[in-house]
Amino acid sequence: LDRLPVAPWLVMLGPSTGVALPQGDGLLHAAFDIGLSPFSVKGTAQWEDARFEDFDLGDLCLNASWSDQPRLEFEQFKGEDEVLHAEMTSTEAVALNLFDWPLEQLEPLFTDAGVALKGSATGKLAVSLQKNGAPTSVQGDLTIDAQALSIGATGMTYALKGDLDFNDGLIGMDMGQIMDPNGQRSLLNLSVLHTNFSDWNYDLGLELPEAFQVMDLAADRSKLFYGSVLVTGDANVSGTADNLSIQVDARSAEGTQFTMPLDAMEGPGIPSGIRFTGGSAADVPEDKAPSPLDVSMAIEIEVTPEAELSLVLDQQAGERVDGRAQGALSLVSNRNQSLAMEGGLEILEGQYRFSLRDLFTKTIDVAPGGRIDWDGNPYEARLDLLAIASMKASPEPLLPGIMYPVGKTDVEVGMGISGELASPTLDFSISFPTYAKADPELLAQVQPALATPEETQRQAFALLAAGQFIPSDKINSNTLGRATAAAQATDLVSTGVSELLSNLSDDVEIGLRYLPSASGAAIDPNSASAEDAFEMDLGLNLLNDRLKISGTLGARSPDGLQVDPAAFTGAIDLRYQLTADGRWELMGYSKPESDLENSGQYRYGLGAVYQVRFDHLRDFLRKSEAP
């Protein structure tokens, strides 16, 4: 045979023989002398650039003679280097010699598991054979030097070194070393029992030193978790061909940063993880049929204060809880039970990054003592957290009848986060610690203005967004008359018209407000306006949302029918994003000189804006890795 192409012959011979032949490639060279009486075979063969299924085997060479006893000599080359030499001098034994044999050739066996292997194996093995050619035992040892053992599920790449010993019915490795990217070493003990290479039974043990890294997954909006995890403890994997048991006893170590994006469970386009009304739980997939392999898992994790944990409620808005906690978690799974998680975490310190999308973002401290508890489903944990925002503000807008100015005082806005992990609820509270200690009379005047949950929530938003209170909506009911009802009805109609106009296009937002002249008379006859007031807000998003134009146009009419052009007032604001990420903007504006007086004087401005969002000062100072 001279340069016989292997691939087309395998394709041709398969259908004709009725046998499903494997895929292969390369060129075959061979020359054999066959004696018929007595029968003998002698010759050589070479498979050049051999490929078998997904295995790249290099060049394979065979030198054979067979009469009374076979004598076979097999060699494997990668490039010009011989990596494997096998010799068979009888039907009962084969001697193998490996010279830096590349472990990469085993990668196709682990592709489905997401494991990649690079390195070499060196050593000698003696294989005993049965009459049918099946191996009965292997004696010898191999030195394994794997420079890279990559595990896709955890994002980790390790280095592995050790001696793999082969004895009758046993394959083992004692005190092998696994090194993580930080230089920490773990001890590996491996024992594999077999009977004539069947009835397998294996046991693998790992001793994890201080701060051994077991996970390093980059941030990904679609993943259920990511981050860097370092632990200490031990792990054991054992089983047979029919079952697999995993037992882990670990303790988190310093350097752990684990993030769990809750909205990754629910798919794209969902609202904020915190919902004030409505909402629904994520669909639970139906239980799959039991796997033929019985897998059981028992993992005990002690969470220590050194670990940094994050729960992302809304990735788009950047709404998240970051902090440190302590506690114990237990994860159990087997053929008859899906993954169950029990235990709890106590918050020691943390921050809640509260966000209402593009309106405002506020980072608030989480009070120690909050808890996250699991009792079964990992995604049905219960939250009991309290976030407190401390600031100084004057409560004067809550006291319309007060006769003297009220200065700023300490104010605490509390946000209780409770309920299920996937859809927690938010309860607001506002307290005045200084008044509670030193001025109970003023506290008694302020508290009635915050008597309802709705008003408390309204004032909490004002404090978080602007750092100040806004006038209370509470008005004495005996001063309300028909004019007030008319004003409320007018406001309702204006809101409906605004929504209708805005729905005409995604790029246009229109808002209308109309206030009849008599609407204020029942509330304060001395301050009621004798003119109808009309105001329109207009917003445009152009050039793929990079050019934004917003403005307000207003006017007053004495008779409600005709408007003097001089009575028009308005303001306009233009912003153009110079960069796609919105960091650089050009802006210009035109607005009245004073919002309180209709003087007809306008103020104009033109400038540039650079903005960066960051949670910590070190994030702002760190050089960006993006090109």
Secondary structure, DSSP 8 states (H G I E B T S, - for coil): --SEEHHHHHHHHHHHHT-----EEEEEEEEEEEEETTEEEEEEEEEEEEEETTEEEEEEEEEEEESSSEEEEEEEEETTEEEEEEEEEETTEEEEEEEEEEGGGGHHHHTTTTEEEEEEEEEEEEEEE-TTS-EEEEEEEEEEEEEEEEETTTTEEEEEEEEEEEETTEEEEEEEEEE-TTS-EEEEEEEEEEETTEEEEEEEEEEEEEEEEEEEE---TTSS-EEEEEEEEEEEEEEESSEEEEEEEEEE-TT-EEEEEGGGGT-TT---SS-SS--------------SSEEEEEEEEEE-TTSEEEEEEETTTTEEEEEEEEEEEEEEEETTEEEEEEEEEEEEEEEEEEE-TTS-EEEEEE-TT-EEEEEE-TT--EEEEEEEEEEEE--GGG-TT-SS----EEEEEEEEEEEESSS-EEEEEEE-HHHHHH-HHHHHHHGGGG-SHHHHHHHHHHHHHHSS----S---GGG--HHHHHHHHHHHHHHHHHHHHHTT-TTEEEEEEEE-TTTTTTT-TTT--SSEEEEEEEEEEETTTTEEEEEEEEEEESSSS---GGG-EEEEEEEEESSTTSSEEEEEEEEES-SS-----EEEEEEEEE----SSHHHHHS-----
